Amino acid sequence: MSRRKDRERFLAMKRENPDYVGFRNSDQDSIQTVDAPYQAVVCSRCGKKRNVAPEVAQEQGANYVCMSCLEEGGAEVEQPEEVNA
């Protein structure tokens, strides 16, 4: 599309809605940043870095095993043993 047509379309939208700022707003203040909902953790089996929920990262820590390794290992999943006192 030409600049003229783009400008005409923008002005038509602006007439219909005075608050319209355009599809690609140049105002950087209106862009909302999202906090990263995941943490990078290294799998203890394959050594690959995976993005996991912070709760999982905190709970499993250095013993984290990714889903790929769990599927390959099947029933060989190591569960932490509870010590009975």
Backbone torsions as a table, in degrees:
resi	resn	phi	psi	omega
1	MET	NA	149.3	-179.6
2	SER	-81.1	163.5	177.8
3	ARG	-62.5	-38.1	-179.4
4	ARG	-61.1	-46.2	179.9
5	LYS	-66.0	-39.5	176.8
6	ASP	-60.4	-45.3	-179.3
7	ARG	-64.3	-42.0	178.6
8	GLU	-63.0	-41.4	178.6
9	ARG	-65.1	-42.4	178.1
10	PHE	-60.9	-46.3	-179.5
11	LEU	-64.4	-36.6	177.5
12	ALA	-64.6	-43.6	178.1
13	MET	-65.4	-37.1	180.0
14	LYS	-67.1	-36.0	177.6
15	ARG	-65.8	-39.8	-179.9
16	GLU	-71.3	-37.6	-178.0
17	ASN	-136.9	102.8	-177.1
18	PRO	-61.1	-21.5	179.5
19	ASP	-84.4	-4.6	-178.2
20	TYR	-64.6	127.8	-178.2
21	VAL	-113.1	-2.1	179.3
22	GLY	107.7	158.4	-179.0
23	PHE	-65.9	-45.3	178.4
24	ARG	-106.8	90.2	-177.4
25	ASN	-70.8	129.8	179.4
26	SER	-83.7	-8.6	-180.0
27	ASP	-77.0	110.0	-176.1
28	GLN	-73.3	-18.0	-179.6
29	ASP	-68.8	-25.5	-177.0
30	SER	-80.9	-12.0	179.1
31	ILE	-77.1	123.8	-179.1
32	GLN	-95.1	132.4	176.9
33	THR	-93.9	140.5	-178.9
34	VAL	-105.3	130.1	176.3
35	ASP	-66.1	143.3	-178.7
36	ALA	-64.7	116.4	-179.2
37	PRO	-81.0	0.1	-177.1
38	TYR	-126.3	159.6	175.1
39	GLN	-122.3	146.5	177.5
40	ALA	-83.6	127.2	179.2
41	VAL	-132.9	142.0	179.5
42	VAL	-92.3	130.6	178.6
43	CYS	-67.2	135.1	-177.7
44	SER	-75.2	-16.5	179.5
45	ARG	-94.1	-54.9	-174.4
46	CYS	-96.2	-15.9	177.7
47	GLY	80.5	7.3	179.1
48	LYS	-84.4	146.4	178.4
49	LYS	-83.4	129.6	-178.5
50	ARG	-125.9	147.8	175.4
51	ASN	-93.5	120.6	-179.0
52	VAL	-131.3	164.5	177.8
53	ALA	-62.2	145.9	-179.0
54	PRO	-57.7	-33.5	179.7
55	GLU	-63.8	-42.7	179.5
56	VAL	-66.8	-42.4	-179.8
57	ALA	-61.8	-41.6	-179.2
58	GLN	-72.1	-38.9	-177.0
59	GLU	-68.9	-46.0	-173.5
60	GLN	-95.5	-29.7	175.3
61	GLY	55.0	-125.9	-176.2
62	ALA	-73.4	-11.9	-179.3
63	ASN	-95.0	13.6	-176.7
64	TYR	-65.0	134.3	175.5
65	VAL	-123.0	124.8	-176.0
66	CYS	-72.1	165.6	-178.1
67	MET	-63.1	-35.6	179.1
68	SER	-61.7	-44.2	179.4
69	CYS	-68.8	-35.1	177.9
70	LEU	-64.9	-40.5	179.8
71	GLU	-67.9	-39.2	178.7
72	GLU	-67.7	-40.8	-176.6
73	GLY	-76.5	-21.7	-179.4
74	GLY	61.7	-117.4	-176.1
75	ALA	-83.5	0.8	-177.8
76	GLU	-82.5	22.8	-178.2
77	VAL	-71.2	127.8	-179.7
78	GLU	-84.4	120.7	176.7
79	GLN	-102.3	137.2	178.2
80	PRO	-65.5	135.2	-178.0
81	GLU	-84.6	138.3	177.6
82	GLU	-88.8	136.0	179.0
83	VAL	-92.8	120.8	177.6
84	ASN	-87.1	122.3	-177.6
85	ALA	-102.0	NA	NA
